[in-house]
Amino acid sequence: MEDDLLPLLGIGIVQEDEDDDSSSGSEESESSEEDGEEECQVIRQDSITFDQSLPVSHSYLGDDLEDVRGRTFYEEGSTISLPVIQLPGMVLVPGQTIPLHLFHQHTVAMLKGVMDKDNTFGIVAYRFSDEGGHTIASIGTTAEIFSVKDETDDRTGLASIRVKAKGRQRFKVIESRRTATGILMCSVKILNEVILGDMLSDVRPSSHCKFCGDPLGRETDVKTAVDRKGNILTQVSMASSPQISRFSAAYMTWWPPWVYKMYDPEMVVQNVKKELYKWNSSYVPEQLPRHPVELSYWVIQNLPLDDNLRISLMEIDSAVQRLRCSLSIVQKCSTLCCKECNTNIANKNEVFSLSIEGPLGAYVNPQGYVHETMTVYKAQNLNLIGRPTKEHSWFPGYAWTIAQCRRCAFHIGWKFTATRKDLTPQKFYGLTRASVMPGLHQTEENEGWKPVM
């Protein structure tokens, strides 16, 4: 009890601007902006030596988990009954890996029952209401178990279970009820994925079809100049640039080509990748998903959006529309701010990927609370609480220290410091998604943010 009161009294709080080697934060706070940029460039020039597959393996859960085979997909538009787990501040996205460490006996029994069927359950986010109690979100995602370990304490007889699952399909909650054991059972509708096709296919003349391929893959013509004796004087490579493209058929409709380009899946994917690369150079276009559906979920997963905004994007059935809304957010985002007091915490250019799944991933602490954490090279306006520890580290080889907002003392995340000299980066921050929000700059035409619909 006494140790819990020390941070409230200001004891054990390490500010990053203190001249203390153990804080490992004085360099960022005391250095000028010019020095900070130079240090940032040095970090980016060094290749990351950390094994980026380790965060996805969630080795802190132990190496004794058993793999589960099989894969379950429900028919789109069908209505099914699913056992559902409610998680605060966790909006699971299809394709995202989520670790769970559960101790509640009824929930453990429920998951064991799921293992005997199709290994699939539902996950929905919830939040506490002003009137008391909590409300669950109307949109959730099915989660399929692919690795599990259940065990029983010999002394107490209590069971616990460690699980790694992957998000599969979006669903809408139709109705919910509690069983006699307290398990939440929901009747859910599996949401459709609307794929937009070629909107000009019905009006495009057959003579235009040869121009519908990728313009980057178009052949180049080599023009050669020779003299009277046949000797080559010069050669010039000229890329063929016909006046006709796959959007030329738009002139036969009521709408100009630029309207169709706004909703063309290939063009939207290219625009999103280009904007992400301008937003942060760690988003290499070639390493991002190519399919519009997969890319739309990747962007939703790796942007630091609040629950309401993430759920709003998850409600959209069209991948193109999800990408257009995400593109609007990426274009307006400039910084990451404290959710409580709006204090600037990190610049968008500081975001980087220390995991093969992207810069933002879900991790679980020993108490079973799931944190979605985004990795950034540098952060500011933070106080460090306590001393670094390697226990239950989400990134093997790094020790972590709790970080709070210096202005409002709100928990922001953790500072990770390398315990070996051969690891790069030597230090970075993990910002929990529930505590930060993107700083969206306003425009004169549109005050605040509105999705592009």
Order of alpha helices (4+ residues) and beta strands (2+ residues): alpha-beta-alpha-alpha-alpha-beta-beta-beta-alpha-beta-beta-beta-beta-beta-beta-beta-alpha-alpha-alpha-alpha-alpha-beta-beta-beta-beta-beta-beta-beta-beta-beta
